[in-house]
């Protein structure tokens, strides 16, 4: 007899999973996991979170889990208990994790053993309840819990992303919004139960959670989840010909190409043949260099499908599954999404060929910035969300020109706030002032570069490696500077602001070879 807990579930994602109960949902380091097993595990997690309550009523629940079945069980479990999931990144330093926990107000943290070692000091300091995943999967006191009905309009997820203020802020999505995003992509990219997705993306932002994981599970497909991206491991799986869908950021493809180039002629043939059997390969989270698009096509026969989106909107634009995929463009609006360009005054630009800011409208847009009412209101013009990105429409395809704000960078698939990095670097005892800019880079998309003015009479700063070692306790690896210039003064414009366009000219050398994030 089917478990009453998920027979009663009202969540669409759970109803979908129940239809694929006997199929393999996830593959991880511990083996294969059918959809039915994930449903049972998530029901027990939900029961453990509820205890004597009937509904979490959108309570934020933070969690840190390694990629695999446990991640899915906890995510679904939070939703099935009526909570709002707050994924944490294991690679983030303590101050960032503490900020997310404090800002979200999450009183409970669910984590595995590795997560507990990192989170226990924060949990104890903030007075948070820390629940081990293995304990949660044993369920609550009731062996047959009755789970709440969760309506689609309710809050489902908070993802933290750096905004123009420099402090990470929570982007809240509803269940209905997530479902709209998923359905749009499933239709546009032809997801099907026979697909096998190779997942090597981080699981604390939209790309890894929605585009890859949830689209696969919504479709009844199998999601093979790697603990982290590793070029050799990814190639070993692509070479088998078993993988039908792979998604990555441009930096991943650069590293895969580099690995292929270092392989023997015989190995190259096998790698290319296996990868060529996949039906879809996608690039996103940062602009894909045309040279990488062309080189990947030479190696695998695949024209990478480039798309455009962000945490607040999900995916908005995509090159077609069937049809011309134009290198250097992000395609056309996805099903159910409306896109327009506006000028500096917010007026729509009717003609093609003229650049403007991208605004998006559709059912997949976020609900709010968590506890930031004024910032939420400011992000919208009527019902249109202003992305802050500049683009141009050319022959029906959108081409991204860059950020409207000079203080937002994209490096290695991550959106990064220069202001946040500047705030952290100014805490160094040798730093009097600093400015951070993004410089185009063939590997990372943009290279994070810092110009520093040292404090007169203060301690010395030997160079980049000393600064990176110091910053490693305060910033995630992908946010740390890859290039440093010590300057006597920062260039200022007529109103006293740092002239970052002028500052970028200082950084013309290629990425340091030892600058890869850990």
HELIX and SHEET records of a PDB file:
HELIX    1   1 UNK A    4  UNK A    7  1                                   4    
HELIX    2   2 UNK A   12  UNK A   19  1                                   8    
HELIX    3   3 UNK A   35  UNK A   50  1                                  16    
HELIX    4   4 UNK A   69  UNK A   80  1                                  12    
HELIX    5   5 UNK A   94  UNK A  104  1                                  11    
HELIX    6   6 UNK A  113  UNK A  126  1                                  14    
HELIX    7   7 UNK A  133  UNK A  136  1                                   4    
HELIX    8   8 UNK A  175  UNK A  189  1                                  15    
HELIX    9   9 UNK A  206  UNK A  206  1                                   1    
HELIX   10  10 UNK A  207  UNK A  214  3                                   8    
HELIX   11  11 UNK A  215  UNK A  218  1                                   4    
HELIX   12  12 UNK A  231  UNK A  238  1                                   8    
HELIX   13  13 UNK A  250  UNK A  262  1                                  13    
HELIX   14  14 UNK A  265  UNK A  275  1                                  11    
HELIX   15  15 UNK A  290  UNK A  300  1                                  11    
HELIX   16  16 UNK A  373  UNK A  379  1                                   7    
HELIX   17  17 UNK A  418  UNK A  425  1                                   8    
HELIX   18  18 UNK A  464  UNK A  471  1                                   8    
HELIX   19  19 UNK A  477  UNK A  479  5                                   3    
HELIX   20  20 UNK A  500  UNK A  503  1                                   4    
HELIX   21  21 UNK A  504  UNK A  506  5                                   3    
SHEET    1   A 9 UNK A  31  UNK A  34  0                                        
SHEET    2   A 9 UNK A  24  UNK A  28 -1                                        
SHEET    3   A 9 UNK A 222  UNK A 225  1                                        
SHEET    4   A 9 UNK A 196  UNK A 199  1                                        
SHEET    5   A 9 UNK A 245  UNK A 248  1                                        
SHEET    6   A 9 UNK A 280  UNK A 283  1                                        
SHEET    7   A 9 UNK A 305  UNK A 310  1                                        
SHEET    8   A 9 UNK A 314  UNK A 318 -1                                        
SHEET    9   A 9 UNK A 332  UNK A 333 -1                                        
SHEET    1   B 4 UNK A  84  UNK A  87  0                                        
SHEET    2   B 4 UNK A  60  UNK A  64  1                                        
SHEET    3   B 4 UNK A 108  UNK A 111  1                                        
SHEET    4   B 4 UNK A 129  UNK A 132  1                                        
SHEET    1   C 3 UNK A 155  UNK A 162  0                                        
SHEET    2   C 3 UNK A 168  UNK A 174 -1                                        
SHEET    3   C 3 UNK A 368  UNK A 369 -1                                        
SHEET    1   D 4 UNK A 337  UNK A 342  0                                        
SHEET    2   D 4 UNK A 356  UNK A 362 -1                                        
SHEET    3   D 4 UNK A 384  UNK A 394 -1                                        
SHEET    4   D 4 UNK A 380  UNK A 381 -1                                        
SHEET    1   E 4 UNK A 337  UNK A 342  0                                        
SHEET    2   E 4 UNK A 356  UNK A 362 -1                                        
SHEET    3   E 4 UNK A 384  UNK A 394 -1                                        
SHEET    4   E 4 UNK A 397  UNK A 403 -1                                        
SHEET    1   F 2 UNK A 408  UNK A 411  0                                        
SHEET    2   F 2 UNK A 414  UNK A 417 -1                                        
SHEET    1   G 3 UNK A 431  UNK A 441  0                                        
SHEET    2   G 3 UNK A 445  UNK A 454 -1                                        
SHEET    3   G 3 UNK A 483  UNK A 486  1                                        
END                                                                             
